[in-house]
Amino acid sequence: MSDREGYTPGPASGARVQKDGEKWTLILVRELRHSQEKVWQALTDPAQLHEWAPFDVDENMAKVGTVKLTWVGTPTPIEAKVTRADAPKVLEYGDTRWELEPVGDGTRLTLWHSIDRRFISMGAAGWHISFDTLDRLLSGTPIGRLAGGEAMKFEGWQRLNAEYAKQFGIELPKW
């Protein structure tokens, strides 16, 4: 069913930050060996999102409208407005934007996600693992969603958090 035991995330890469005061935008880029259409389905279909994303939604996100989005570890859903759904190229909702570009037989997936600067390395580590989980799901070798508190206990997440903090020139949060 899942092969999480053999999973170790690669080094921190493919990420940068746009800074605007306290509001920072994390930009993560990953090239996937899957078609735009297949990646689009994984970004918009609630059942597929449940397998890899750090949140669940109550409706398909492939059309403009409002969905209830629940972050892993957060009991209360929030209303997220899908403001743009141009299949299979651009998806925007809340403080998140996805772009899908064809690259050879695959897709370059770019995420823009606004995050409080204090949590930017944590967000990068979490999305890095989510991208890995997405890639494995689409390849037919799922490892199961690894997000929220469960991800933070994972040794690979802790390493990535430290690597991204160093890359972004920030201190790790003190808990």
C-alpha positions, 0 to 999 in steps of 0.5 A, spaced: 500 500 500 505 505 501 512 505 502 514 510 507 519 506 510 524 507 504 522 514 503 527 520 504 527 527 501 532 530 497 536 536 499 532 543 500 532 545 492 527 549 488 525 554 493 525 561 493 522 567 497 519 574 495 519 578 501 514 584 502 515 586 510 512 581 514 508 577 508 513 573 505 511 568 499 514 562 498 515 559 491 517 552 490 518 549 483 518 542 481 518 538 475 514 532 474 514 526 470 507 527 469 502 530 464 499 537 465 492 534 465 494 528 470 497 533 475 491 538 474 487 532 477 491 531 483 491 539 484 483 539 484 480 532 485 478 532 493 480 524 493 487 525 490 488 531 494 487 527 500 492 523 498 498 528 498 496 535 500 496 538 507 489 539 507 482 537 504 477 540 501 469 538 500 468 540 493 472 539 486 477 545 485 477 545 478 472 551 477 471 558 480 467 558 487 467 557 494 470 550 497 471 548 505 478 547 506 481 544 512 488 544 513 491 537 517 491 538 524 486 544 524 479 541 526 475 547 523 475 548 515 476 555 512 472 558 506 477 558 500 475 562 494 477 559 488 478 565 484 481 562 477 481 555 475 484 555 467 485 547 466 490 545 466 495 551 467 493 555 473 489 554 479 488 560 484 485 560 491 486 564 497 493 565 498 495 560 493 497 560 486 499 554 482 502 554 475 503 548 470 507 548 464 509 543 459 516 540 459 518 535 455 513 529 457 512 532 464 510 538 467 513 544 471 509 545 477 510 552 480 507 554 487 506 561 490 504 560 497 503 566 502 506 565 509 508 569 515 515 570 515 516 566 521 514 560 518 517 560 511 522 554 512 517 550 515 512 551 509 518 550 504 519 543 508 512 541 508 511 543 501 517 539 499 515 533 502 508 534 499 511 535 492 515 528 493 508 525 495 504 527 489 510 525 485 510 518 488 502 518 488 502 520 480 507 514 479 503 509 482 507 508 488 504 512 493 507 513 500 501 516 503 500 523 506 505 526 510 503 533 513 502 537 519 504 534 526 506 528 523 510 531 518 514 535 523 516 529 527 519 526 521 526 526 521 526 528 513 522 534 515 526 537 520 532 536 516 529 540 510 526 545 515 533 547 517 536 547 510 531 551 508 532 556 514 539 557 512 538 558 504 533 563 506 537 566 511 533 566 517 533 563 524 529 556 526 523 558 530 524 556 537 519 552 540 
